[in-house]
Amino acid sequence: MKAIAIFALTYMFISGSGPRWLPLERTGGALLGAFLAVALGVVPFREAFSQGVVDWNTILLLLGMMVQATLLARAGLYRVLVWALARLSPPPWATLGAVLGGIAVLSAFLVNDAVCIFFAPFLFELSASMGLSPLPLIWALIVGANVGSALTLSGNPQNAIIGTASGIHYLDFLAAEALPVAIGLVSAYGVLLLLFRGKLLATGGRDGDAPSGPDPNPRLLWRPLPGIALTTAGYLLGYPVGGAAMAGALLSLLLWHREASEGITGVDWSLLALFVGLFIVMHGVETSDPVQRLDSLLQGLFSGGRLSYLHLTWMSFLGSQVLSNVPFVLLARGWAGHFGGAPLFWYTLGFVSTVAGCLTPVGSVVNLIALGEAGKRGLDIGFWEFLRYGIPLTLAALLPGTAFLLLYR
């Protein structure tokens, strides 16, 4: 029970509801939980930082892609993309679709957390220059980053964990998720248009000219690209995503021809520390007696063919809300034996747990990044207002995508 109590304390901090007498933010709460797990003997000290406890493949993926995303930002790529879209001046509905689709593609290959950290500020420049309301664009960012990242093993931390646990080839995972993700994005886009019909334009009209940004500068823009190409090649050849991401990051830093520290400035070290702490806490939960007993009880639910996958679907949906998607996947990866290690188990777990992250503010780190940036700009989105949009958008992306995955795989 010590492991469960430690996780409950950790989750309070991660969800922002920790006790006021102990003012710790998310990362501090995760590190406190890890410290308690080790200090109380839940996780042996000698094992705490081993590959069996901390998935270093996922940590290296996040680190490598944060470095590469930082260099792309410093090269002006994100600003150029927003600048070009503003210059084209498409109608509001097309702008919303372009943001949704663009964020989805970037998130699938550059890790959604890193994309949101750098891209979110530019959405406000875009909305001001085109006279658009920022709220629909923020929701396009949230949906695109969550749903789009379900496409690949490099799209988000939980998929990287699945890649390590399952050994599934990068291309096999991409092929299985391609149509469910595409269907989910199209469906969610339709709901976005319905939810914001008549509300896409800002009440004050345009606030300024197109976002100021550099013209494409090949001397800067090309330098991170070989690293991105090397990383992508590593993915496609089946190398561990963490190793591929770090190889690309090192090549990008080598070719930068400037201060290498520029590539490190955008690394969210607190996020990496949060995941390390979370891995340690969840290892204690996985090996605890209550969870071991739960695993044996699940044998009855997971022994009915396709019905087993329906049970996995609703459990993944609810579990991602109660535990958040990364902790839930860390817990659920142990259920693979009930499905005979079938790839469909991993495809379903990855898709449902990722898309379910759109539902609540704490459903994924992406949501917290987007809401934090919105709050800086005076756009406060409370819990209940988030649910107002999160429920229909999540169901729109989740239901048809999951149905296709289970019926045609």
Contacts in CASP RR format, 6 or more apart in sequence:
PFRMAT RR
TARGET T0000
AUTHOR 0000-0000-0000
METHOD contacts of the structure
MODEL  1
MKAIAIFALTYMFISGSGPRWLPLERTGGALLGAFLAVALGVVPFREAFS
QGVVDWNTILLLLGMMVQATLLARAGLYRVLVWALARLSPPPWATLGAVL
GGIAVLSAFLVNDAVCIFFAPFLFELSASMGLSPLPLIWALIVGANVGSA
LTLSGNPQNAIIGTASGIHYLDFLAAEALPVAIGLVSAYGVLLLLFRGKL
LATGGRDGDAPSGPDPNPRLLWRPLPGIALTTAGYLLGYPVGGAAMAGAL
LSLLLWHREASEGITGVDWSLLALFVGLFIVMHGVETSDPVQRLDSLLQG
LFSGGRLSYLHLTWMSFLGSQVLSNVPFVLLARGWAGHFGGAPLFWYTLG
FVSTVAGCLTPVGSVVNLIALGEAGKRGLDIGFWEFLRYGIPLTLAALLP
GTAFLLLYR
1 288 0 8 1.000
1 289 0 8 1.000
1 290 0 8 1.000
2 40 0 8 1.000
2 41 0 8 1.000
2 42 0 8 1.000
2 288 0 8 1.000
3 37 0 8 1.000
3 42 0 8 1.000
3 281 0 8 1.000
3 284 0 8 1.000
3 285 0 8 1.000
3 287 0 8 1.000
3 288 0 8 1.000
3 291 0 8 1.000
4 285 0 8 1.000
4 288 0 8 1.000
4 290 0 8 1.000
6 33 0 8 1.000
6 36 0 8 1.000
6 37 0 8 1.000
6 40 0 8 1.000
6 42 0 8 1.000
6 281 0 8 1.000
6 284 0 8 1.000
7 33 0 8 1.000
7 281 0 8 1.000
7 282 0 8 1.000
7 285 0 8 1.000
7 327 0 8 1.000
9 29 0 8 1.000
9 32 0 8 1.000
9 33 0 8 1.000
9 36 0 8 1.000
10 29 0 8 1.000
10 30 0 8 1.000
10 32 0 8 1.000
10 33 0 8 1.000
10 278 0 8 1.000
10 281 0 8 1.000
11 323 0 8 1.000
11 324 0 8 1.000
11 327 0 8 1.000
12 18 0 8 1.000
12 19 0 8 1.000
13 24 0 8 1.000
13 25 0 8 1.000
13 26 0 8 1.000
13 28 0 8 1.000
13 29 0 8 1.000
13 30 0 8 1.000
13 32 0 8 1.000
14 26 0 8 1.000
14 29 0 8 1.000
14 30 0 8 1.000
14 274 0 8 1.000
14 278 0 8 1.000
14 324 0 8 1.000
14 362 0 8 1.000
15 324 0 8 1.000
15 362 0 8 1.000
16 25 0 8 1.000
16 26 0 8 1.000
16 362 0 8 1.000
18 24 0 8 1.000
24 32 0 8 1.000
26 270 0 8 1.000
26 274 0 8 1.000
26 368 0 8 1.000
27 270 0 8 1.000
27 271 0 8 1.000
27 273 0 8 1.000
27 274 0 8 1.000
28 273 0 8 1.000
28 274 0 8 1.000
30 273 0 8 1.000
30 274 0 8 1.000
30 275 0 8 1.000
30 276 0 8 1.000
30 277 0 8 1.000
30 278 0 8 1.000
30 281 0 8 1.000
31 273 0 8 1.000
31 274 0 8 1.000
31 277 0 8 1.000
33 277 0 8 1.000
33 280 0 8 1.000
33 281 0 8 1.000
34 43 0 8 1.000
34 48 0 8 1.000
34 276 0 8 1.000
34 277 0 8 1.000
34 278 0 8 1.000
34 280 0 8 1.000
34 281 0 8 1.000
36 42 0 8 1.000
37 43 0 8 1.000
37 48 0 8 1.000
37 280 0 8 1.000
37 281 0 8 1.000
37 283 0 8 1.000
37 284 0 8 1.000
38 44 0 8 1.000
38 45 0 8 1.000
38 48 0 8 1.000
38 280 0 8 1.000
42 284 0 8 1.000
42 288 0 8 1.000
43 53 0 8 1.000
43 280 0 8 1.000
43 283 0 8 1.000
43 284 0 8 1.000
47 53 0 8 1.000
48 54 0 8 1.000
48 280 0 8 1.000
49 276 0 8 1.000
49 280 0 8 1.000
52 283 0 8 1.000
53 279 0 8 1.000
53 280 0 8 1.000
53 283 0 8 1.000
54 276 0 8 1.000
54 277 0 8 1.000
54 279 0 8 1.000
54 280 0 8 1.000
55 160 0 8 1.000
55 161 0 8 1.000
55 164 0 8 1.000
55 279 0 8 1.000
57 160 0 8 1.000
57 163 0 8 1.000
57 164 0 8 1.000
57 240 0 8 1.000
57 241 0 8 1.000
57 242 0 8 1.000
57 243 0 8 1.000
58 157 0 8 1.000
58 160 0 8 1.000
58 161 0 8 1.000
58 164 0 8 1.000
58 242 0 8 1.000
58 275 0 8 1.000
59 272 0 8 1.000
59 275 0 8 1.000
59 276 0 8 1.000
60 242 0 8 1.000
60 243 0 8 1.000
60 245 0 8 1.000
60 246 0 8 1.000
61 111 0 8 1.000
61 154 0 8 1.000
61 157 0 8 1.000
61 160 0 8 1.000
61 241 0 8 1.000
61 242 0 8 1.000
61 243 0 8 1.000
61 245 0 8 1.000
62 111 0 8 1.000
62 113 0 8 1.000
62 114 0 8 1.000
62 157 0 8 1.000
62 271 0 8 1.000
62 272 0 8 1.000
62 275 0 8 1.000
63 245 0 8 1.000
63 246 0 8 1.000
63 249 0 8 1.000
63 267 0 8 1.000
63 272 0 8 1.000
64 242 0 8 1.000
64 245 0 8 1.000
64 246 0 8 1.000
64 248 0 8 1.000
64 249 0 8 1.000
65 110 0 8 1.000
65 111 0 8 1.000
65 114 0 8 1.000
65 154 0 8 1.000
65 231 0 8 1.000
65 245 0 8 1.000
65 249 0 8 1.000
66 111 0 8 1.000
66 113 0 8 1.000
66 114 0 8 1.000
66 117 0 8 1.000
66 266 0 8 1.000
66 267 0 8 1.000
66 268 0 8 1.000
67 249 0 8 1.000
67 252 0 8 1.000
67 253 0 8 1.000
67 263 0 8 1.000
67 264 0 8 1.000
67 266 0 8 1.000
67 267 0 8 1.000
68 110 0 8 1.000
68 114 0 8 1.000
68 224 0 8 1.000
68 227 0 8 1.000
68 228 0 8 1.000
68 231 0 8 1.000
68 245 0 8 1.000
68 248 0 8 1.000
68 249 0 8 1.000
68 252 0 8 1.000
69 110 0 8 1.000
69 111 0 8 1.000
69 114 0 8 1.000
69 115 0 8 1.000
69 117 0 8 1.000
69 118 0 8 1.000
69 266 0 8 1.000
70 118 0 8 1.000
70 262 0 8 1.000
70 263 0 8 1.000
70 264 0 8 1.000
70 265 0 8 1.000
70 266 0 8 1.000
70 267 0 8 1.000
71 223 0 8 1.000
71 224 0 8 1.000
71 252 0 8 1.000
71 253 0 8 1.000
71 256 0 8 1.000
71 262 0 8 1.000
71 263 0 8 1.000
72 78 0 8 1.000
72 110 0 8 1.000
72 118 0 8 1.000
72 224 0 8 1.000
72 228 0 8 1.000
73 118 0 8 1.000
73 266 0 8 1.000
74 220 0 8 1.000
74 262 0 8 1.000
74 263 0 8 1.000
75 217 0 8 1.000
75 220 0 8 1.000
75 221 0 8 1.000
75 223 0 8 1.000
75 224 0 8 1.000
76 213 0 8 1.000
76 214 0 8 1.000
76 217 0 8 1.000
76 220 0 8 1.000
76 221 0 8 1.000
77 221 0 8 1.000
77 224 0 8 1.000
78 118 0 8 1.000
78 119 0 8 1.000
78 122 0 8 1.000
79 122 0 8 1.000
79 211 0 8 1.000
79 213 0 8 1.000
79 214 0 8 1.000
80 213 0 8 1.000
80 214 0 8 1.000
80 215 0 8 1.000
80 216 0 8 1.000
80 221 0 8 1.000
81 122 0 8 1.000
82 122 0 8 1.000
82 123 0 8 1.000
82 125 0 8 1.000
82 126 0 8 1.000
82 211 0 8 1.000
83 210 0 8 1.000
83 211 0 8 1.000
83 212 0 8 1.000
83 213 0 8 1.000
85 95 0 8 1.000
85 98 0 8 1.000
85 99 0 8 1.000
85 126 0 8 1.000
86 126 0 8 1.000
86 129 0 8 1.000
86 130 0 8 1.000
86 210 0 8 1.000
86 211 0 8 1.000
87 210 0 8 1.000
89 130 0 8 1.000
90 98 0 8 1.000
92 130 0 8 1.000
92 132 0 8 1.000
92 200 0 8 1.000
92 201 0 8 1.000
93 193 0 8 1.000
93 200 0 8 1.000
95 126 0 8 1.000
95 130 0 8 1.000
95 132 0 8 1.000
95 137 0 8 1.000
96 136 0 8 1.000
96 137 0 8 1.000
96 140 0 8 1.000
96 189 0 8 1.000
96 192 0 8 1.000
96 193 0 8 1.000
96 196 0 8 1.000
96 200 0 8 1.000
97 140 0 8 1.000
97 189 0 8 1.000
97 192 0 8 1.000
99 123 0 8 1.000
99 126 0 8 1.000
99 137 0 8 1.000
99 140 0 8 1.000
99 141 0 8 1.000
100 140 0 8 1.000
100 143 0 8 1.000
100 144 0 8 1.000
100 185 0 8 1.000
100 188 0 8 1.000
100 189 0 8 1.000
100 192 0 8 1.000
101 144 0 8 1.000
101 185 0 8 1.000
102 144 0 8 1.000
103 115 0 8 1.000
103 116 0 8 1.000
103 119 0 8 1.000
103 140 0 8 1.000
103 141 0 8 1.000
103 144 0 8 1.000
103 145 0 8 1.000
103 148 0 8 1.000
104 144 0 8 1.000
104 145 0 8 1.000
104 147 0 8 1.000
104 148 0 8 1.000
104 149 0 8 1.000
104 151 0 8 1.000
104 181 0 8 1.000
104 185 0 8 1.000
105 148 0 8 1.000
106 115 0 8 1.000
106 119 0 8 1.000
107 115 0 8 1.000
107 116 0 8 1.000
107 144 0 8 1.000
107 145 0 8 1.000
107 146 0 8 1.000
107 148 0 8 1.000
107 149 0 8 1.000
107 155 0 8 1.000
107 156 0 8 1.000
108 148 0 8 1.000
108 149 0 8 1.000
108 151 0 8 1.000
108 152 0 8 1.000
108 154 0 8 1.000
108 155 0 8 1.000
109 152 0 8 1.000
109 154 0 8 1.000
109 155 0 8 1.000
109 228 0 8 1.000
109 232 0 8 1.000
109 235 0 8 1.000
110 155 0 8 1.000
111 149 0 8 1.000
111 154 0 8 1.000
111 155 0 8 1.000
111 156 0 8 1.000
112 145 0 8 1.000
112 146 0 8 1.000
112 148 0 8 1.000
112 149 0 8 1.000
112 155 0 8 1.000
112 156 0 8 1.000
112 364 0 8 1.000
112 366 0 8 1.000
113 156 0 8 1.000
113 157 0 8 1.000
113 268 0 8 1.000
113 271 0 8 1.000
113 365 0 8 1.000
113 366 0 8 1.000
113 369 0 8 1.000
115 145 0 8 1.000
116 141 0 8 1.000
116 145 0 8 1.000
116 366 0 8 1.000
116 369 0 8 1.000
116 370 0 8 1.000
117 266 0 8 1.000
117 268 0 8 1.000
117 369 0 8 1.000
119 141 0 8 1.000
120 138 0 8 1.000
120 141 0 8 1.000
120 369 0 8 1.000
120 370 0 8 1.000
120 373 0 8 1.000
121 373 0 8 1.000
122 211 0 8 1.000
123 134 0 8 1.000
123 137 0 8 1.000
123 138 0 8 1.000
123 141 0 8 1.000
124 134 0 8 1.000
124 373 0 8 1.000
124 377 0 8 1.000
125 211 0 8 1.000
126 132 0 8 1.000
126 137 0 8 1.000
126 211 0 8 1.000
127 133 0 8 1.000
127 134 0 8 1.000
127 137 0 8 1.000
127 202 0 8 1.000
128 202 0 8 1.000
128 206 0 8 1.000
128 207 0 8 1.000
128 208 0 8 1.000
129 206 0 8 1.000
129 207 0 8 1.000
129 208 0 8 1.000
129 209 0 8 1.000
129 210 0 8 1.000
129 211 0 8 1.000
130 206 0 8 1.000
131 201 0 8 1.000
131 202 0 8 1.000
131 204 0 8 1.000
131 205 0 8 1.000
131 206 0 8 1.000
131 207 0 8 1.000
132 200 0 8 1.000
132 201 0 8 1.000
132 202 0 8 1.000
133 196 0 8 1.000
133 199 0 8 1.000
133 200 0 8 1.000
133 201 0 8 1.000
133 202 0 8 1.000
133 203 0 8 1.000
134 202 0 8 1.000
134 374 0 8 1.000
134 377 0 8 1.000
134 379 0 8 1.000
135 196 0 8 1.000
135 199 0 8 1.000
135 379 0 8 1.000
135 381 0 8 1.000
136 192 0 8 1.000
136 196 0 8 1.000
136 199 0 8 1.000
136 200 0 8 1.000
138 370 0 8 1.000
138 374 0 8 1.000
138 379 0 8 1.000
138 381 0 8 1.000
139 192 0 8 1.000
139 195 0 8 1.000
139 196 0 8 1.000
139 389 0 8 1.000
139 393 0 8 1.000
140 192 0 8 1.000
141 366 0 8 1.000
141 370 0 8 1.000
142 358 0 8 1.000
142 366 0 8 1.000
142 367 0 8 1.000
142 370 0 8 1.000
143 185 0 8 1.000
143 188 0 8 1.000
143 192 0 8 1.000
143 358 0 8 1.000
143 393 0 8 1.000
143 397 0 8 1.000
144 185 0 8 1.000
144 188 0 8 1.000
145 366 0 8 1.000
145 370 0 8 1.000
146 354 0 8 1.000
146 355 0 8 1.000
146 357 0 8 1.000
146 358 0 8 1.000
146 364 0 8 1.000
146 366 0 8 1.000
146 367 0 8 1.000
147 181 0 8 1.000
147 184 0 8 1.000
147 185 0 8 1.000
147 188 0 8 1.000
147 354 0 8 1.000
147 355 0 8 1.000
147 358 0 8 1.000
147 397 0 8 1.000
148 155 0 8 1.000
148 181 0 8 1.000
148 185 0 8 1.000
149 155 0 8 1.000
149 156 0 8 1.000
149 159 0 8 1.000
149 354 0 8 1.000
149 366 0 8 1.000
150 156 0 8 1.000
150 159 0 8 1.000
150 177 0 8 1.000
150 180 0 8 1.000
150 181 0 8 1.000
150 350 0 8 1.000
150 351 0 8 1.000
150 354 0 8 1.000
150 355 0 8 1.000
151 174 0 8 1.000
151 177 0 8 1.000
151 178 0 8 1.000
151 181 0 8 1.000
152 159 0 8 1.000
152 170 0 8 1.000
152 173 0 8 1.000
152 174 0 8 1.000
152 177 0 8 1.000
152 235 0 8 1.000
153 159 0 8 1.000
153 160 0 8 1.000
153 162 0 8 1.000
153 163 0 8 1.000
153 168 0 8 1.000
153 170 0 8 1.000
153 173 0 8 1.000
153 174 0 8 1.000
153 235 0 8 1.000
153 241 0 8 1.000
154 160 0 8 1.000
154 170 0 8 1.000
154 235 0 8 1.000
154 241 0 8 1.000
154 244 0 8 1.000
154 245 0 8 1.000
156 325 0 8 1.000
156 354 0 8 1.000
156 364 0 8 1.000
157 275 0 8 1.000
157 326 0 8 1.000
158 325 0 8 1.000
158 326 0 8 1.000
158 328 0 8 1.000
158 329 0 8 1.000
158 350 0 8 1.000
158 353 0 8 1.000
158 354 0 8 1.000
159 173 0 8 1.000
159 350 0 8 1.000
159 354 0 8 1.000
160 241 0 8 1.000
160 242 0 8 1.000
161 326 0 8 1.000
161 329 0 8 1.000
161 330 0 8 1.000
161 333 0 8 1.000
162 168 0 8 1.000
162 173 0 8 1.000
162 329 0 8 1.000
162 333 0 8 1.000
162 346 0 8 1.000
162 349 0 8 1.000
162 350 0 8 1.000
163 173 0 8 1.000
163 241 0 8 1.000
163 346 0 8 1.000
164 240 0 8 1.000
165 333 0 8 1.000
165 334 0 8 1.000
165 336 0 8 1.000
165 346 0 8 1.000
166 336 0 8 1.000
166 341 0 8 1.000
166 343 0 8 1.000
166 346 0 8 1.000
168 343 0 8 1.000
168 346 0 8 1.000
169 238 0 8 1.000
170 235 0 8 1.000
170 236 0 8 1.000
170 238 0 8 1.000
170 241 0 8 1.000
171 236 0 8 1.000
171 238 0 8 1.000
172 343 0 8 1.000
173 346 0 8 1.000
173 347 0 8 1.000
176 343 0 8 1.000
176 347 0 8 1.000
176 405 0 8 1.000
176 409 0 8 1.000
177 347 0 8 1.000
177 350 0 8 1.000
177 351 0 8 1.000
177 405 0 8 1.000
179 401 0 8 1.000
179 404 0 8 1.000
179 408 0 8 1.000
180 351 0 8 1.000
180 401 0 8 1.000
180 402 0 8 1.000
180 404 0 8 1.000
180 405 0 8 1.000
181 351 0 8 1.000
181 401 0 8 1.000
183 400 0 8 1.000
183 401 0 8 1.000
183 404 0 8 1.000
184 355 0 8 1.000
184 396 0 8 1.000
184 397 0 8 1.000
184 398 0 8 1.000
184 400 0 8 1.000
184 401 0 8 1.000
185 397 0 8 1.000
187 396 0 8 1.000
187 397 0 8 1.000
187 399 0 8 1.000
187 400 0 8 1.000
187 401 0 8 1.000
188 393 0 8 1.000
188 396 0 8 1.000
188 397 0 8 1.000
190 396 0 8 1.000
191 392 0 8 1.000
191 393 0 8 1.000
191 396 0 8 1.000
192 393 0 8 1.000
195 389 0 8 1.000
195 392 0 8 1.000
195 393 0 8 1.000
223 252 0 8 1.000
223 255 0 8 1.000
223 256 0 8 1.000
223 257 0 8 1.000
224 252 0 8 1.000
224 255 0 8 1.000
224 256 0 8 1.000
226 248 0 8 1.000
226 251 0 8 1.000
226 252 0 8 1.000
226 255 0 8 1.000
227 247 0 8 1.000
227 248 0 8 1.000
227 249 0 8 1.000
227 251 0 8 1.000
227 252 0 8 1.000
227 255 0 8 1.000
228 248 0 8 1.000
228 252 0 8 1.000
230 244 0 8 1.000
230 247 0 8 1.000
230 248 0 8 1.000
230 251 0 8 1.000
231 244 0 8 1.000
231 245 0 8 1.000
231 247 0 8 1.000
231 248 0 8 1.000
231 249 0 8 1.000
232 244 0 8 1.000
233 244 0 8 1.000
234 244 0 8 1.000
234 247 0 8 1.000
235 241 0 8 1.000
235 244 0 8 1.000
252 263 0 8 1.000
253 260 0 8 1.000
253 263 0 8 1.000
256 262 0 8 1.000
256 263 0 8 1.000
271 365 0 8 1.000
275 326 0 8 1.000
278 326 0 8 1.000
278 327 0 8 1.000
278 330 0 8 1.000
279 330 0 8 1.000
282 327 0 8 1.000
282 330 0 8 1.000
282 331 0 8 1.000
283 330 0 8 1.000
285 291 0 8 1.000
285 327 0 8 1.000
285 331 0 8 1.000
286 330 0 8 1.000
286 331 0 8 1.000
286 334 0 8 1.000
291 331 0 8 1.000
295 334 0 8 1.000
295 335 0 8 1.000
298 335 0 8 1.000
298 338 0 8 1.000
299 338 0 8 1.000
301 308 0 8 1.000
301 311 0 8 1.000
302 308 0 8 1.000
302 311 0 8 1.000
302 312 0 8 1.000
302 335 0 8 1.000
302 338 0 8 1.000
302 339 0 8 1.000
303 338 0 8 1.000
306 406 0 8 1.000
308 338 0 8 1.000
308 339 0 8 1.000
309 344 0 8 1.000
309 345 0 8 1.000
309 348 0 8 1.000
309 406 0 8 1.000
310 406 0 8 1.000
312 335 0 8 1.000
312 339 0 8 1.000
312 345 0 8 1.000
312 348 0 8 1.000
312 349 0 8 1.000
312 352 0 8 1.000
313 348 0 8 1.000
313 352 0 8 1.000
313 402 0 8 1.000
313 406 0 8 1.000
315 332 0 8 1.000
316 328 0 8 1.000
316 332 0 8 1.000
316 348 0 8 1.000
316 349 0 8 1.000
316 350 0 8 1.000
316 352 0 8 1.000
316 353 0 8 1.000
316 356 0 8 1.000
317 352 0 8 1.000
317 356 0 8 1.000
317 398 0 8 1.000
319 328 0 8 1.000
319 353 0 8 1.000
319 356 0 8 1.000
320 328 0 8 1.000
320 352 0 8 1.000
320 353 0 8 1.000
320 356 0 8 1.000
320 357 0 8 1.000
320 359 0 8 1.000
320 363 0 8 1.000
321 356 0 8 1.000
321 357 0 8 1.000
321 359 0 8 1.000
321 360 0 8 1.000
321 363 0 8 1.000
322 328 0 8 1.000
323 331 0 8 1.000
324 362 0 8 1.000
324 363 0 8 1.000
324 364 0 8 1.000
325 353 0 8 1.000
325 354 0 8 1.000
325 356 0 8 1.000
325 357 0 8 1.000
325 363 0 8 1.000
325 364 0 8 1.000
328 353 0 8 1.000
329 349 0 8 1.000
329 350 0 8 1.000
329 353 0 8 1.000
332 349 0 8 1.000
332 353 0 8 1.000
333 349 0 8 1.000
335 345 0 8 1.000
336 345 0 8 1.000
336 346 0 8 1.000
339 345 0 8 1.000
344 405 0 8 1.000
344 406 0 8 1.000
344 409 0 8 1.000
347 405 0 8 1.000
347 409 0 8 1.000
348 402 0 8 1.000
348 405 0 8 1.000
348 406 0 8 1.000
351 401 0 8 1.000
351 402 0 8 1.000
351 405 0 8 1.000
352 398 0 8 1.000
352 402 0 8 1.000
354 364 0 8 1.000
355 394 0 8 1.000
355 397 0 8 1.000
355 398 0 8 1.000
355 401 0 8 1.000
356 363 0 8 1.000
356 394 0 8 1.000
356 398 0 8 1.000
357 363 0 8 1.000
357 364 0 8 1.000
357 366 0 8 1.000
357 367 0 8 1.000
357 394 0 8 1.000
358 364 0 8 1.000
358 367 0 8 1.000
358 390 0 8 1.000
358 393 0 8 1.000
358 394 0 8 1.000
358 397 0 8 1.000
359 387 0 8 1.000
359 390 0 8 1.000
359 391 0 8 1.000
359 394 0 8 1.000
360 367 0 8 1.000
360 383 0 8 1.000
360 386 0 8 1.000
360 387 0 8 1.000
360 390 0 8 1.000
361 367 0 8 1.000
361 368 0 8 1.000
361 371 0 8 1.000
361 381 0 8 1.000
361 382 0 8 1.000
361 383 0 8 1.000
361 386 0 8 1.000
362 368 0 8 1.000
367 386 0 8 1.000
371 381 0 8 1.000
371 386 0 8 1.000
374 380 0 8 1.000
374 381 0 8 1.000
375 381 0 8 1.000
END
